[in-house]
């Protein structure tokens, strides 16, 4: 499902996605909720079929915005199972603010997708990651939550590479076990979740130096063009040809279209790697695994065709998932090498 931004704010220069209300300084929690259009609550209500007032659908309920009247467009933001316990925007934001903001102005962006199905806040962390020289990544904590059951309550470490504004969610590890994100379901145990979130935040702060060391390691290991081409064939592999393709023209046509699309994707990433992105002032990548990683993230953030708003795609959607998968694969490749 495409992710389209309903309302958002941002601090700083107008970003490449050219969306949202610009603030002259980072926001505290109160301002973030107001500027991001997040100062509303939801509730679950029964679903009754049109023309059937005496009937109901007991295995599902609708999640509606309480600030919108019955019949008003955009009031229904989700259809979920009856055990779904909404986490209200302010309740989730206060939990998140207790980790990092604590009343301070640390929020650089926030808002909601579509009519409010998914909400998010992005808070600046105090320490940057320096890969080498002036190659610096700003660090953030990203909080997101859904009211339609499409995603869990989610907190993750996210970086923004200053030279090209590429975003990347970073997997953290402890004792060899990945702890990519803090993710919990909507079961109503929010006091427990708040305590667990605090533990994850403290872990994220401690492990940020591990991330810095990882990126420095990637910048020190050579990745030839042949290495990158081989890697991309694993990251974006050709589809398996269906057994019926030889005798079914529609199946064969769909396969050939898919094959062409994936090969075009690999070629576009290679073009970004070799030539950069001129209109984004992104230079060609260096011949290292750090360069390879940034070629994929730059392509995903700035080039990849998407039905979603590009910012939502790169921060919360399929673009984020592709970039995280790329980092995991490169990390494993360098470790095994």
N, C-alpha and C positions, 0 to 999 in steps of 0.2 A: 504494500500500500504506500503511495507517495506520501512524503512528509512535507507539508506546506505550512509555513509560519503564519500564525494568526496575528500575533502581536509580539514585539520584542523591543528591548533597549540595548544600547551599547555605549561604552565609554571609549574615547580616543578618536583618532582620525576615522573618517567614514571607511568601513571595511570594504573589501572587494565585492561582497555580496550586495552592498548598497541597500540594506534593509534596516528598519527599526528607527526608534527615536534616539537621537544622540544626546548623551549627557556630558556635561563639561567636566565632571569628576566621577570617580567610582561611586557606586551607590551603597548606602547602608541597607539593612534589610527592609525597612519601611519604604524607602524610595524604590528599591528593587521590585517590591510587590506592586507598587502603584504604577511605575513606569513599564513594567512587564505585563500589566493587565492581569495580575494574578490574585487580586484581592477579592476572591469569591469562593464559595463553598459548593460542594456537590452533595447529592443524596440519592439513594437507591429507591426506585418506585416500581410497583408492579407493572407488567406489560399486559395490556388488554387489547385484543384484536379490534380493529375498526368494525363497528356494527355488531359487536358481540359483547355488550357490557356485562353480561353475566358469566363470561368466560375469562380465563387468564392463562398465562404461560408460566407455570410454577417453577420450571427449571432454569428460568432466566429472569433477570431484572434489568431495568434501564437505569443508567447513571445520568442524572440531569444536573445542570447548573442551577443553583437556587436563585441566582441574580437575574435569571431570564424567566419570563412568564410562560405558562403552558401554551403551546401553539406557536411560540416565538421561534424563529429560525435559529439554529445553533444551540438550542436548549439541551438536547440529548447528545451526550458525548461518548456513550458506550453502552453496550449490552453485555452483561457479565453473569456469572453464576451467583446464586443467592448467598454463598459464603464469602463473597468478595467484600472486604471492609475498606472503604475509601480512606486514604490518607489525605486530609485536607491540605490545601496549598500552604496556608499559614503554619499549620502543625508541622508539616515536613520542612518548611523553610526555617522554622525556629530550631528544629533538630539539627539541621545543617549549619545554621549560624552559630550554634553552640560549639561546633568543631573548630571553626576558623575565624568567623567574623566577630562574634561576641559584641555586636553593636557597632563595629567599625565599618568604614566604607571600603569594602573589598570586592564588591560585585561589579564585574565588567560587562556582563550580558545576562539576559534572562528573558523568559517569555513563555508562550505556549504555541503548540502546533494545532493547525486547523481551528476547531472551535474550543479547544481546551483538552483534547484527548491526551496529550502529553505536555508536561510542563518541565522547565529546567531553569537552573541558576548556575552561573560559572563564577567562581570566586578565586581571586589571585592569591597564590601562596607567596611567602616572603622570599624564598630563595630561588634563583635561576639555576639552570644547568648549563655549564660551559663545556662544549665538546672539545674545542681547541680554538685559540685565537679569539676572533670576534664572532665565532659561530655559537650563538647563545639561544637557549630555549627558555621561554617563560613557562612557569609551572602554575597549574590551576587545579582546583578540585571541581568536578562537574557533578551536580546533583540533578537527577531526573526522576520523574514519576509519571505513571499513566493512570488515567481515570477510565480507560476502556479495556483494561486487562491485557493490553498488547505488550507491556514490559513491566518488570518488577521495579521496586524502589531501588535506585541505583546510585552509587557514589564511586567515582573513579578518578585516578590521576590522569590529567590531560596536559600535553605540552603544545606550545605554539612556537615554531621556529621563526625567529625574528626576521631573518633575511627574506623569507618568502611567505610567511603567515601560514605555513602548513600545520595542520593539527594532527595530533596522534595520541590515542589512549595507550598508556604504557602498562605492560604487565609487570607486576611486582612478584618477587620470589622470596621465599624463606625456607631454608633447609631443602632446597631443590623443588619445592612445591609452589606452583603458580597461584598467586592471589590477585588476579587481574583487576577485579572490581569487587565492591561490596554490593551484594544484590540480595534482596529479601522479598518474599511474597506479601500479598495484601491479606494477612490473616488477623489483623487487629492487635498484634502483640507489639505495639509501638514503643512502649517503655523499654522493653528488652532490645528492640532494634536500635534505639537511641544509644544504649550502652555499648552495643556491638559496633555501631558506627564510630563511636569515639575511639575504640580500640583500633579500628581499621585506619582512622586518620593518623593516630600516633605511629602506626606501622608505616604508613605512607611517607611520613616525614623522615623516619629513620632510614627507609630504603631508597630515598631519592638519590643518595650518593651511589648506590648500586646502579641506578639508571644512568647516571653521569659516567660511571666507569664502563658500562656496557656500550654506550654511544661512542666513547673514546676508543674502545676496542674495535668497533665496527669501522671507525675512521682510519684505523691503522692496518686493516687487513685488505689486501688488494682483491678487487673483483673485476675481472676482464670483461670485455663485451661478450665473449663466448660464455663466461660464467653467468652473466645476467640473462642471456638468451635461454640458457638451460634452466635457470631458476624460474623464469617467467612461464616456461612450458609446464612447470610443476604447479605454479601458482594459478595460472589460467590455462588449464589443459584443454586440448581438443576434446570435443564430446565423443562418446562411443557411438559408432554408426549402428543404427537400429537394424535388426535382422531382416525387417520387412522393407527396408529402404530400396532394395533392388527391384521389388515388384509393386511398390506403392509410391506413386509419384508425389503425393502430398507429404508423406513421411520423409521421402528423400529431399524434397524442397525445404522442409523445415530443418532437417539436419544440415543441409548445405548452407542455409542462412545462419544457423547457429555457429557453424564452423567458421564462416567468414567473419562473423561478429567477433568471435574470440581471437582470431588471428589479427584482426584489425586492432583490437585492444592491446595486444602485445606489441604491435608495431607502433602504436601511439605512445606507449610507455617508453619504448626504445628511442623514439624521436625526442621526447622530453629529456631523456637521459643525455642524448648526444647534443641537442640544440638548445635546451632550456625552453622557457616560455617567454617570448619577447614582450608581449603586452602586459605581462605580470612582472617584468624585470627579474625573471628567474634565470640564473645562469646555467649553462650545461653542468652536469654532475661530474664529480671527481670519480676516478676509477677505483672506488673502494665500496665496501658493503654499506657504509654510511651514505655514499652517493646513490647506491642502488635503492636503499630504503626511501630516500628523499625523492627519487624519481617516481616511485609508485605513489607516494603521498601527494606530490605536486600534481600528478596526473589525475588522481582521484578528486582532489580539492578544486582544481582549476580547469580541467579538460573533460573529464568523464561526463557523458550525456546522462541526465537523470530527469525523471518526472517530478522529483521533489525540488523544493528550494535548495540551492546548492549548500547553503550554510547548514540546514537541517540534515542534509545528506552526509556532509562531512563530519558533523559533530555527533549526530544521534542515529543515523541511518545506515544503509548498506555500505557507504563509503568508509565509515568508521570501522565496520567489521572487516572490510578488505584490508585496511591499513594495519589493523591489529593482527590479522592473520599473516601479513607480510613480515611484520616484526618478529612474530613467533617463529616463522620458518627461517628467517635470516639468522636469528639468534641460535637456533638449533644447528644450522649449517656451519656457522663460525665455530661453535662449541665442538662439533664433531671433527672439524678440520684442524 
